[in-house]
């Protein structure tokens, strides 16, 4: 199995910058990339800005679309197939010894596809800092990575305490239409009373059901925002927002920038 050099990926790097403990880059992929199994020496994150592919890890298959955030442990075998021509991925590679010095071990992060909404919002701040690139960006990015790692490790630590309905929720939510998602509909599917679901939901998702639904709609919009020919009004409608102004306001509050500003990053 091939082990890639530090800071390199199978595609063609478009932009890259190195700080003391972090290497950040945007990489463009073609349909003909190497599809053999490989690994990387350091842990890293991959955030899909544009396009898609299908990733394989041991017995797991992950379909990746714009807005997908993946985490890789050091030397974790994987391979990628079915790249969409022109796919663009934002990589953040972290020195594994630096994480250890900060009492953060990559092996304690029990996640490949990151679904934690707090973590995804933190990561978008890293992407924004990559575009700013002033004298404060290095320290800011390192602080955000430590925060992000802490969030993911704490989330992984509660894995065995999570009830069955939470696992079921994670399994069904990717295929649900956000415009039809309601507490009553979900309660019926999960076989749990709406009042109980409303009360228990924040314990495992760190937000109310309504807040999570808004976040889910915003995450869905990332796919449509990657298609730059679509007007913002249409993106809002496709994601279940009746008013474009409401979509823009919620997007900015959750992601820290407007939909058009996000488009400029990708």
Secondary structure, 3 states (H helix, E strand, C coil): CEEECCCCCCCEEEEEEECCCEEEEEEEECCCCCCCCEEECCEEEEEEEECCEEEEECCEEEEECCCCEEEECCCCCEEEECCCCCEEEEEEEECHHHHHHCCCCHHHCCCCECCCHHHHHHHHHHHHHHHHCCCCHHHHHHHHHHHHHHHHHHHHHCHHHCCHHHHHHHHHHCCCCHHHCCHHHHHHHHCCCHHHHHHHHHHHHCCCHHHHHHHHHHHHHHHHHCCCCCCHHHHHHHCCCCCHHHHHHHHHHHHCCCHHHHHHHC
